């Protein structure tokens, strides 16, 4: 890679899930093009192993997101990154740690507000527990603030617009799963690549369409 490694990482398993989700969204030729542009040819046809060793560096995610936006444009890249985030959650992240119990019947019968109170912080805890990403959740009357205090999507990037779209996609899909199919509005309030001190996502408690 042209850029030095950050020394901050995700488990190989998450890196593998990320690249598999990217391949599902972009197709084989698409992901290979992105990997070449990101200067990550070592991952072409050789995804990380399916283990929890923390070896998938933040700079890989940053370079991949940058390459996606270079190829597809900022608007197109935003949509693709959110789709990748959704696939990443549905194909594997929901089985990690604190989230794994949310599929149980006892959780499904809880009131929506209780599901959100439990589920949104659980998303952050998964990343805090097994990755070098740092996230916290703050609850207010009508919304949550989900922070990205150490963020791979922004790593050594500058942008005219926020670029935390993979995280938005992950949370969108997590909330859809936790709530039994509802969709929620999420706004990016600040982003480190966009000049913010950290990433902040505003998650509205009221489902869309209600």
N, C-alpha and C positions, 0 to 999 in steps of 0.2 A: 504494500500500500504506500501511496505517496505521503499520507499523513501518519504521524506516529500514533501508536496505540495509546489509549487514554489510561489504561490500567483499571478501568471500571467495566464491569461485564455483566452479562446475563448467563444463565446456565445454557450449555449446549442445546438442551432440549427446547428451550424457548427460541433459540436461534434457528433450530431446525423447523419448528412450527412456523416461525415467521417466514422463512424462505419457501416452505410448502404453501403457505397462504398466498404469498406473492406469486408463486407459479400458478395457483388456481385462478387468480385474478388476471394475470398478464399472459398466461400461456407459456409454453416452454421457450419459444423464441424470444418472447418478451422479457422473461426473467434473465435469460442469458445475455441479452443486450444490456439490461440494467446492471448486471454483475460486471460486465466488461467496462462500462462507463464509470462505475463506482471503483474500478481498479481492484475488484475482488474475484478474479478469474479462478482462484483456487476453490471456490464454492460451486462452479459449474459442474453439475452431475456428481458433486461430492458435498452433500449437506453435512452439517455438524452431526456428531453421534448423538444417540438418544440417551443422554445421561445428564446429570445435574452438575457436572464440573463447570465452574464459571470461566468460560473461555471465549464467549462470543462478545467481543469488545463493543463498547458504545460507539466507537468510530465507524464500525460496520453499519450500524443502523443509520447514523448520520449521513454516511456516504451513499447508502441506498436511497434514502429519502431525497437527497440532493439530486441524484441521478434520475429518479422518477420525475421530479419537477422540471429537470432540464429537458427530458424527452417529451413529456406530456403537457408541459406548461404548469403554471401555478394552480390554475383552476382545475385542470384535468388531474394533476397530481394530487390535489386535495381530495377529490372524490375517490381516486384509486387507493390512497393511503387509508381513508376511512373504511373502504371495502376490505382492505387487507386486515385492518384492526378487527373488524367484525368476524372475518374468517379465522383469524388467530384465536379469538376467544372461543368461538363455537367448535373449533377443531381440537382444542386441547386445554386452553387456559382455565376453562370452567372446572376442570378436574384437579386443579392445584389447591392445596392447603385449605384455607378458610372458606373457599368457595365451593368445595366439593359437597358439603352438606346441604347446599341450597336446592338440590334436586329432590330432597327427601319430602315425603308427604307432610311431615310435621311443619316444614318450612312453607310449603305451598299453601297451606290453609291459614297462614297468618294474614292480618290486615296489610294492605299495601304500604301504609306508612311505616309499619314495623319492618316489613321486608326491606325497605329502602334504608332505614336506620341501621339494620344489620348488614345489608349487602354492600352499600357503597364503601364503608370503611373496610370491609373484607377484601375488596379489590385492591385497595392500597396496601393492606397487610400482606397479601401474596407477594407483591413486588418488593416490599421492604424486607421480607423474610428471606427470599432466595436470590435477590438481585442486588446490584449496587445503585439502583434507582431509589430515590427518596421521595415518598409521597405522604401527604397527610390529608385528613378530611375534617372540615369545619361545618357544623350544621347551623342553619338559620331557619327562620320560620317557614319560608317558602322555597328554599333552595339549599344545596350543599356547595361548598367550595372545595374542589379537589386540587391539591397542589402537586407540581412537578418541580421539586427543589433541586434535584440532580437528574438531568434529562438527556437521554441518548439522541432523541430526535433533533435537539438543538445543539448538540455537541460541536463546538468550534464553527458554528454557522452564523451568518448574518442574513436577515431577510426583511423585505419591506412589509411582509405580512406574517402572522403567526404560522408556525409549522408543526404544531402538536397534533396533527390530524389522525395519526395512527392510534394515539391514546383516546381521542374522541370516539373512533370506531370501536375500540375495545370496550369502552364504557357504555356506548350505545347498545351493543350486543349483550353485554352483561346485564344491563337494566331490562332489556327485552326478555331475557331468560329468567331473571329473578322475579319479574312481575307477571309472567305468564303471557307475554306477547305484546305488552304495551310499549309505546315509543315515548321518549322524553327529549325535551329541548336541552341542548348543551351549547353554551357559548364559551369561546376562548377569550378570557379577559386580559391575559398577559402571557408573554412568551419570551424566553431568554434570547432567542435568535432575533427577536423583534425589539430588543432593547429593555425587556422587563428584567426584574431581579430574580424572578422564577416564573414557571408556568402556572397559571390559575385557570381552572375550568369551572364554570358555573353550571351546575346541574339542577334544573328545575324539578320540583317534586310533583307538580301537576302533570299528568300524562297529556300528550298532544291529542287534540280532538275532544277534550272534555271541557 
